Amino acid sequence: MDRARELLRQAGVLYADETPARANGGLHYVHIACTEFLTALHTGDRTKEAIDAGGVLPGYTGTIVRDGYAGYEHLADAVHAWCGAHSLRDLAGLYRFDPEGQVWARSMADLLIWANKQATAARADGQASLTDSQLDQIRSWYRGAVAKGISDNQHLRSQIAKDGLRLARRFRGHQDMILRFATDLTVGFTSNEAERGVRPVKVQQRTSGRCWRTLQGLADYAIVQSYLSTATKWGIDALDALTQLFTTGPWLPAAVRPG
C-alpha cells in the first residue's frame, strides 16, 4: 500500500483513528489514515511510535481530523481538527446528568450544530469561507459558553461540577481545533470517514472468534482491507480488485481523488 500512503501525504485533509483488536491473546490496535478515496491501515499499540509506523502522518503538513487522543499531539507539522461528533457526545453526556447546572454544555452543543449547518450551506453554495460576521458570531458564542461553564462550576465540589469544569477548560484550551470545520471549509465536522474505515475490523473480529490467532494475521488483514477499501472508494468491485491482484497485478489509485 505504498501508493496509498504516498497519495495520503499529498491530501490537504485526512482523517485518523484507531480501534482495539485482539490477536494472539493480547490487545493491539489497528490504525487508520484515510480520505474519501484512500485508506491505509496498519497495526501496533497506541503509542506515538505506533501511530508514526503507518508512514503517513510523520511530517504530514495538511490537516488531520481526529478525536482528542493525546497520542497525535506530537505531529507538530500538521494542522489539527477535533471531531465534532466526539465533542457533541461529551457535551450531551455532561448535560444529561445535570441539565440545570450544565446549561453551558447545551449552549455549546447548539453552537456546534448551528455552525456546522452554516458551514455545510456555505460549501453547498461554493463559498470559500464563512463570512466575517458569521465567524465573529461563532467565536463570541463559543467564548461565552466556555466562560459560563467555568464560572458555573469552578466553586462547586460535586463530581459533576468537576467534570463540567474540566470539559469547559478543555474547550477553552482547544478552540481553534474544535472550530476548524468552521474556519476552514475544506475540513469536515466529524472524523466519521475514519470511523467507517475501521468498522470492518470490529465486524471481522466479532465473526472470527473475537480474536486473530496471530499478530501477522492481523497485519495481513490490515493490508488487504486497505487495498479493498481504497478500490471500493474508487467504484471498483472488491472481487474485480482481487482478480486483478492475482492476475495482472494490484490495482493502484492514479491520484488523490478521481478526475
N, C-alpha and C positions, 0 to 999 in steps of 0.2 A: 504493500500500500504506500510505497514511497511517493507515487504520483499524487495521491490524495493529500498526503502531508505537505507536499510541495505547494499544491494549489491552496490549501487551507491557510498557509502562511502568507499568501497573497491576498486573501479575502479582507475586506475592510472591517467586517464584523463577523465574529464566530461565537459559538455557544459551547460552554463547557460544563461538565457534570461528572459525577462518579456514583457508582452503586455497588453495594456489597455483593459478593458472590462466594460461595463456599466451594473449596476444591482441596482434595487430598486431606480432608478432615479439618481444615483450618479456614479462617476468614480472610478473604482477599478482596480486591476491588477491581472493577472494570471502569476505566476512564474513557471519556469521550470528548472529542473536539469536532465540531460539525457546523455546517451551514445548511441552507435549504437544499443544496445539491451535492454535498460532500460529507462523508462520515469517516472518522478514524478512531478506532477503539484500540485500547491496549490494557494490559493488566499490571497489577502491582499492589503495594499497600496504599496508605493515604498520605504519605509524606510528600514534601515538595519535590524530592528527588524522583519519586514515582510519577508525579504529575509531569515533570520535565521529560521523563523517559519516553513519552509518546512522540517526541521530536517535532511537535507543532508549536507549543506555547513559549519555550525559551527564546527570547529575542523578538518575539512577535510584537509588532508596533501598532496593530489595529485595536479594535475594541472587543473585549471579552465580556459576554453576558453570562453571569453565573449567580450562584447563591452566595450567602455570606460566609462560607467556609474560609477560614484564615489561611489555609494551605496555598491559596492562589496569590497571597499578598506579595510574595517575593517577585512576581512578574512585573517589575517596575517599568519595563519598556512599553507595556500595553496601557491603554485606557480601560478602566473597569466600569461595568454597569451591573447593578444588582437586579435580580429578577423581581419584578413587581408582584408576581403571584405569591412568592415567598413572603414578601412584606405584608401583603393583604392577609395571609394566613396568620402571621404573627399578631397583627393588629386585631383581627377577629377573635383570636384565642384570648387575648387580654380583655377586650371589651365584653366578651360573653360572660366572664366571671364577675365583672363589676361595671355594669352599664352606667351607673350614676357617677362612679368615681373615675372612670376612664373615658370621659367624653372626648378627650383629645384624640383617642385612638379611632373613634368613629369619624371625627373630622378629618384625620389624616387619610383614612381609607376612602372617604368621599372625595378627597382631593385627588388621590392617585387614580381613582376610577374616572373622574371628570377630566383630568389631564390626559389620560390615555385616550379618551374619546376625542379630545381636541387634536391630539397628535395623529390619531387614525384618520380623522376627517381631513387634516392638512395633507397627509400623504396621498389620500384619495384624490385630492384636488391638484396634486402635483406641486405643492408648495415645498420650498427648500427648507423652511423652518417655520415655527410658530412666530406670531408677531411679538414685538417687544412688549406690548400691552398684556398679551396672554402670559408671557414668561414672567413678567413682573407680578401678575396676579397669582400665578402658581407659587412663586418663591415666597411672596408675602403670606399666603395661606399656609404654606409649609412651615415657615418660621413661627407663625402664630400658634399652630397646633403643637409644635415642639415646645414652645415656651409654656403653654398651658399644661402639657404633660409633665414638665419638670416642676412647675410651681404647685400643681395639684398633688404631687407625690413626694416631694423631697423632705417634708417634715413628718411623714407618716411612717409607722413601724410595721404595718402589716405586710405579709408576703406579697400580696397583690400590688401594694404600693411600691415595694422594692422592685418587683418585676416591671411595673409601669415606668418607674424612673429609669431603670436600666434600658428599656426599649426606647424611651424618649431621648435619652442621651445617645443611643446608637443612631437614631435618625438624625440627631443634631450633628454627629461626627461624620456622617456619610451622605450628606445631602446631595453632593454632586453625582455620586454613583447611583443613588436611588432615583434621581430625576434625569438621568442620562437619556432616557427614552423621549423626554420632552425637549431637552436642549439639543439633541441630535436625532433627527428623524430617520436616520439610517439604522438606528438601534431599536430593536424590538422591546416590548414591555416585559416579556417573560423569557425564561430560558426553556420554554416548553419544547423547542426543537431538540435540545439535548436530552430532555427527559423522555421524549418519544424515542430517541435513538438508543437509550439504554433499556427501554422497557422489554425488548426481546430477551435480554439477559435474565430478567426476572421470570418471564414466561418459560424459557428453556429450563431454568433451574427447577421450577415447580413441576415440570413434566418429565424430569430426568432424575428423580430421586432426591431432589433438593441439594445435590452436590455433584461437582465434576470429580471424577476419580483422580485426576492428576492435574497439576498446575499447567503442564504442557497442553493438556486437552482444553483448558480454559483459554490459554493464549491462542491456540489454533482457532477456537470458536470466535474469538475477538477479530482475528484476521478475516475469516470467512464472512462474518457478519458485516464487517466494514465494507468488503467488496460488494456484497449483495445489497446492502443499504444504499450505497452510492449509485449502483446500477439502477436500482428501483427509482431513486430520485430523478434519474435522467430518463425515466419512462421505459426502461429495459426490463423485460420479464426475467425473474430470477433463474428459471430453467435455461433460458437463452444465454444468460450471462455465464452460467456454469458450463453449458455446452461449448461455448467459445473458449472458456478457460482450458478445457481439456482437449480441445482440437487444434485451434489455430493460435491460442494464447489468450491472456487475460484482456478483457475489455478495459480501456482506460479513459477517464474523462478528458475531454480536449481542453477545457478551460475551467475557470472558477464557476462559471454558470453557462448554460446554453446560450447560443446566439453570439 
